């Protein structure tokens, strides 16, 4: 039996709109509508006919009617992009989805006037737009959105965000381009650098960052080091389209025994390369939605006490996500954070069921 987030549900495409030459807005309807419930900042995965999945953040506030919005960047040769551009997927098309996933959700501000910064690149805007739609109607701390791109064409909701800033006094919109045209009137450079310049004291601040992993990593380092931001107040889901395939290994196979909740067992001989999650996902034993970004929890495994001690201690970020997962236990780990190497030979693990 699957947990609620990993149990597939049906979605129907209701509307497709071009926001720019490279970005499409999709409006989908969940069946049943209750499966469209999510916390702003989370994401879901769409399941394609070939068995592959594509993950997208919800791009608007949660609605009661079961509809939701996604922003999809088109990639040349990409499976989902090709289905959209060739018209295979169109209004009326049905897909299966799983979710929601992710922990980059709204957190209460530390004080009434403590600044809240949102940093985005590209379609990383989507989950932050969802947060804005949910939070701006309510009173609260100042909200600053720094949205970055290469050129003007990347800011596909620029006019709408400028209009929103005029209507909402506590919302401040700062577009940033790294290679703008000569007549660009806005900021030049990178979002994390402009945010650091504007907010020298973030000791009471909160930051949400979504988009290119290099931006997210740089923002965390710079804002914590130079502006006093508490790392616990930095919330992020770095977005990578897919996990690269591990390089071929010439090492001896790593023997792993996988036990399922129903008592069945599978003996595996795995190439010593990449992460344990990648290998178990290739064997279709778990999902691993986020590709190793520690934001979904779908690669949770359980170990005995002696097997747990064989592994390096989990990082604080892994511990934090595990604590947030329903039914997670003290001997659980995330397979995406475990390197698949010779030290794992003979490891025995259990893939928990829906109840634990």
For each residue, the residues with C-beta under 8 A, 3 or more apart:
1: 353 354 355
2: 6 7 8 354
3: 6 7 326 354
4: 7
5: 98 99 100 101 296 298
6: 2 3 98 287 298
7: 2 3 4 98
8: 2 47 96 97 98
9: 30 31 32 35 96 97 98
10: 30 31 94 95 96 97
11: 28 29 30 31 46 94 95 96 97
12: 28 29 31 92 93 94 95
13: 16 26 27 28 89 90 91 92 93 94 95
14: 27 28 29 67 91
15: 25 26 27 91
16: 13 24 25 26 27 84 89 90 91
17: 24 25 27
18: 21 23 24 25
19: 23 24 25 71 156 157
20: 23 153 154 156
21: 18 153
22: 73 74 153 156
23: 18 19 20 71 72 73 74 123 156
24: 16 17 18 19 71 72 74 84
25: 15 16 17 18 19 59 69 70 71 72
26: 13 15 16 69 70 71 72
27: 13 14 15 16 17 67 68 69
28: 11 12 13 14 67 68 69 70
29: 11 12 14 33 36 66 67
30: 9 10 11 33 34 35 36 66 67 68 97
31: 9 10 11 12 35 66
32: 9 35 66
33: 29 30 36 64 65 66
34: 30 37 66
35: 9 30 31 32 66 97
36: 29 30 33 62 63 66 67 68
37: 34 62 100
38: 42 44 58 62 68 99 100
39: 42 62 100 105 106
40: 58 61 62 105 106 127 130 131 133 134 135
41: 57 58 102 104 105 106 127 128 130 131 208 235 237
42: 38 39 57 58 99 100 101 102 104 105 127
43: 55 56 57 58 99 100 101 102 127 237 295
44: 38 55 56 58 97 98 99 100 101
45: 53 54 55 56 97 98 99 101 289
46: 11 53 54 55 56 80 95 96 97
47: 8 51 52 53 95 96 97 98
48: 51 52 53 54 79 80 83 95
49:
50: 79
51: 47 48
52: 47 48 79
53: 45 46 47 48 98 287 289
54: 45 46 48 79 80
55: 43 44 45 46 101 289 290
56: 43 44 45 46 59 70 71 72 126
57: 41 42 43 70 71 102 123 124 126 127 130 210 237 239
58: 38 40 41 42 43 44 62 68 69 70 100 126 127 130
59: 25 56 68 69 70 71 125 126 127 129 130
60: 63 68 69 129 130 133
61: 40 130 133 134
62: 36 37 38 39 40 58 68 130 134
63: 36 60 66 67 68
64: 33
65: 33
66: 29 30 31 32 33 34 35 36 63
67: 14 27 28 29 30 36 63
68: 27 28 30 36 38 58 59 60 62 63
69: 25 26 27 28 58 59 60
70: 25 26 28 56 57 58 59 126
71: 19 23 24 25 26 56 57 59 123 125 126
72: 23 24 25 26 56 80 81 84 123
73: 22 23 81 122 123
74: 22 23 24 78 81 84 85
75: 78 81 241
76: 81
77: 81 82
78: 74 75 81 82 241
79: 48 50 52 54 82 83
80: 46 48 54 72 83 84 89
81: 72 73 74 75 76 77 78 84 85
82: 77 78 79 85 86 88
83: 48 79 80 86 88 89
84: 16 24 72 74 80 81 87 88 89
85: 74 81 82
86: 82 83
87: 84 90
88: 82 83 84 93
89: 13 16 80 83 84 93 95
90: 13 16 87 93
91: 13 14 15 16
92: 12 13
93: 12 13 88 89 90
94: 10 11 12 13
95: 10 11 12 13 46 47 48 89
96: 8 9 10 11 46 47
97: 8 9 10 11 30 35 44 45 46 47
98: 5 6 7 8 9 44 45 47 53 287 289
99: 5 38 42 43 44 45 289
100: 5 37 38 39 42 43 44 58
101: 5 42 43 44 45 55 289 290 295 296 297 298
102: 41 42 43 57 105 127 237 290 295 296
103: 235 237 295 320 321 324
104: 41 42 127 208 210 235 236 237 295
105: 39 40 41 42 102 131 235
106: 39 40 41 131 134 135
107: 206 233 235
108:
109: 112 114 116 140 141 206
110: 114 204 205 206 233
111: 114 141 204
112: 109 140 141
113: 141 142
114: 109 110 111 141 204 205 206
115: 141 142 144 199 202 204 205 206
116: 109 140 141 142 143 144 205 206 207 208
117: 144 146 195 199 202 205 206 207 208 223
118: 128 131 132 143 144 145 146 207 208 209 210
119: 146 148 191 192 195 207 208 209 210 211 215 216 219
120: 124 125 128 145 146 147 148 191 209 210 211
121: 124 147 148 149 191 211 212 215
122: 73 125 148 149 154 211 212
123: 23 57 71 72 73 126 211 239
124: 57 120 121 127 128 209 210 211 212 239
125: 59 71 120 122 128 129 147 157 210 211
126: 56 57 58 59 70 71 123 129 130 210
127: 40 41 42 43 57 58 59 102 104 124 130 131 208 210 237
128: 41 118 120 124 125 131 132 145 208 210
129: 59 60 125 126 132 133 157
130: 40 41 57 58 59 60 61 62 126 127 133 134
131: 40 41 105 106 118 127 128 134 135 208
132: 118 128 129 135 136 143 145 164 171
133: 40 60 61 129 130 136
134: 40 61 62 106 130 131 137
135: 40 106 131 132 138 140 143
136: 132 133 143 164 168 170 171
137: 134
138: 135
139:
140: 109 112 116 135 143 170
141: 109 111 112 113 114 115 116 170
142: 113 115 116 170 171 172
143: 116 118 132 135 136 140 170 171 172
144: 115 116 117 118 172 174 195 198 199
145: 118 120 128 132 161 171 172 173 174
146: 117 118 119 120 174 176 191 192 194 195
147: 120 121 125 155 161 173 174 175 176 191
148: 119 120 121 122 154 175 176 177 178 190 191 211 215
149: 121 122 152 153 154 155 175 176 177 178
150: 154 177 178 179
151: 154 177 179 180 181
152: 149 155 158 177 180 181 184
153: 20 21 22 149 156
154: 20 122 148 149 150 151 177
155: 147 149 152 158 175 177
156: 19 20 22 23 153
157: 19 125 129 160 161
158: 152 155 161 162 175
159: 162 163
160: 157 163 164
161: 145 147 157 158 164 165 173 175
162: 158 159 165 166 173
163: 159 160 166 167
164: 132 136 160 161 167 168 171 173
165: 161 162 168 171 172 173
166: 162 163
167: 163 164
168: 136 164 165 171
169:
170: 136 140 141 142 143
171: 132 136 142 143 145 164 165 168
172: 142 143 144 145 165
173: 145 147 161 162 164 165
174: 144 145 146 147 186 187 191 194 195 198
175: 147 148 149 155 158 161 186 187
176: 146 147 148 149 186 187 188 189 190 191 194
177: 148 149 150 151 152 154 155 180 184 186 187 188
178: 148 149 150 188 189 190
179: 150 151
180: 151 152 177 184 186 188
181: 151 152 184
182:
183:
184: 152 177 180 181 188
185:
186: 174 175 176 177 180
187: 174 175 176 177 194
188: 176 177 178 180 184
189: 176 178 193 194
190: 148 176 178 193 194 215 218
191: 119 120 121 146 147 148 174 176 194 195 215 219
192: 119 146 195 196 209 215 218 219 222 223
193: 189 190 196 197 222
194: 146 174 176 187 189 190 191 197 198
195: 117 119 144 146 174 191 192 198 199 207 219 223
196: 192 193 199 200 222 223 226 227
197: 193 194 200
198: 144 174 194 195
199: 115 117 144 195 196 202 205 223 227
200: 196 197 226 227
201: 204 205 227 228
202: 115 117 199 205 207 223 227 228 229
203: 227 228 229 230
204: 110 111 114 115 201
205: 110 114 115 116 117 199 201 202 227 229 233
206: 107 109 110 114 115 116 117 233 235
207: 116 117 118 119 195 202 219 223 229 233 234 235
208: 41 104 116 117 118 119 127 128 131 235 236
209: 118 119 120 124 192 215 216 219 220 234 235 236 238
210: 57 104 118 119 120 124 125 126 127 128 216 236 237 238 239
211: 119 120 121 122 123 124 125 148 215 216 238 239
212: 121 122 124 215 216 238 239
213: 216 217 238 239 240
214: 217 218
215: 119 121 148 190 191 192 209 211 212 218 219
216: 119 209 210 211 212 213 219 220 236 238
217: 213 214 220 221 238
218: 190 192 214 215 221 222
219: 119 191 192 195 207 209 215 216 222 223 234 236
220: 209 216 217 223 224 231 234 236
221: 217 218 224 225
222: 192 193 196 218 219 225 226 227
223: 117 192 195 196 199 202 207 219 220 226 227 229 234
224: 220 221 227 228 229 230 231 234
225: 221 222
226: 196 200 222 223
227: 196 199 200 201 202 203 205 222 223 224
228: 201 202 203 224
229: 202 203 205 207 223 224 233 234
230: 203 224 233 234
231: 220 224 234
232:
233: 107 110 205 206 207 229 230
234: 207 209 219 220 223 224 229 230 231
235: 41 103 104 105 107 206 207 208 209
236: 104 208 209 210 216 219 220
237: 41 43 57 102 103 104 127 210 290 293 295
238: 209 210 211 212 213 216 217 293
239: 57 123 124 210 211 212 213 293
240: 213 243 291 293
241: 75 78
242: 291
243: 240 278 291 292
244:
245: 274
246: 249 271 273 274 275 278
247: 273
248: 271 273
249: 246 271 272 273
250:
251: 254 271 272 273 341 342
252: 272 342 345
253: 269 270 271 272
254: 251 269 270 271 272 340 341 342 344 345 347
255: 267 268 269 270 345 346 347
256: 267 268 270 276 279 344 347 348 349
257: 265 266 267 268 346 347 348 349
258: 265 266 267 268 280 285 349 350 351
259: 263 264 265 348 349 350 351
260: 263 264 265 266 350 351 353
261: 350 351 352 353 356
262: 353
263: 259 260
264: 259 260
265: 257 258 259 260
266: 257 258 260 283 285
267: 255 256 257 258
268: 255 256 257 258 279 283
269: 253 254 255
270: 253 254 255 256 279 340
271: 246 248 249 251 253 254 279 340
272: 249 251 252 253 254 340 341 342
273: 246 247 248 249 251 340
274: 245 246 278 279 339 340
275: 246 278 279 292 335 336 337 338 339 340
276: 256 279 280 301 335 336 338 339 340 344
277: 280 281 286 288 292 299 334 335 336 338
278: 243 246 274 275 281 282 288 292 336 340
279: 256 268 270 271 274 275 276 282 283 340
280: 258 276 277 283 285 286 288 299 301 335 351
281: 277 278 284 285 286 287 288 299
282: 278 279
283: 266 268 279 280
284: 281
285: 258 266 280 281 351
286: 277 280 281 298 299 301 335 351
287: 6 53 98 281 296 298 299
288: 277 278 280 281 291 292 296 298 299 335 336
289: 45 53 55 98 99 101 296 298
290: 55 101 102 237 293 294 295 296 298 336
291: 240 242 243 288 336
292: 243 275 277 278 288 336 337
293: 237 238 239 240 290 296 336
294: 290 317 318 321 334 336 337
295: 43 101 102 103 104 237 290 321
296: 5 101 102 287 288 289 290 293 299
297: 101 300 321 322 324 325 328 334
298: 5 6 101 286 287 288 289 290
299: 277 280 281 286 287 288 296 334 335 336
300: 297 322 325 328 332 333 334 335 352
301: 276 280 286 332 333 334 335 349 350 351 352
302: 329 331 332 333 349 350 351 352
303: 307 308 311 331 332 333 347 348 349 350
304: 307 308 331 348
305: 308 309 331
306: 309 310
307: 303 304 310 311 347 348 349
308: 303 304 305 311 331 333
309: 305 306
310: 306 307 343 344 347
311: 303 307 308 314 333 338
312:
313:
314: 311 318 319 322 333 334 337
315: 318 319 337
316: 319 320
317: 294 320 321
318: 294 314 315 321 322 333 334 337
319: 314 315 316 322 323
320: 103 316 317 323 324
321: 103 294 295 297 317 318 324 325 334
322: 297 300 314 318 319 325 328 332 333 334
323: 319 320 328
324: 103 297 320 321 328
325: 297 300 321 322 328 332
326: 3
327: 352 355 356
328: 297 300 322 323 324 325 332
329: 302 332 356
330:
331: 302 303 304 305 308
332: 300 301 302 303 322 325 328 329 352
333: 300 301 302 303 308 311 314 318 322 337 338
334: 277 294 297 299 300 301 314 318 321 322 337 338
335: 275 276 277 280 286 288 299 300 301 338
336: 275 276 277 278 288 290 291 292 293 294 299
337: 275 292 294 314 315 318 333 334
338: 275 276 277 311 333 334 335 344
339: 274 275 276
340: 254 270 271 272 273 274 275 276 278 279 344
341: 251 254 272 344
342: 251 252 254 272 345
343: 310
344: 254 256 276 310 338 340 341 347
345: 252 254 255 342
346: 255 257
347: 254 255 256 257 303 307 310 344
348: 256 257 259 303 304 307
349: 256 257 258 259 301 302 303 307
350: 258 259 260 261 301 302 303
351: 258 259 260 261 280 285 286 301 302
352: 261 300 301 302 327 332 356
353: 1 260 261 262 356
354: 1 2 3
355: 1 327
356: 261 327 329 352 353
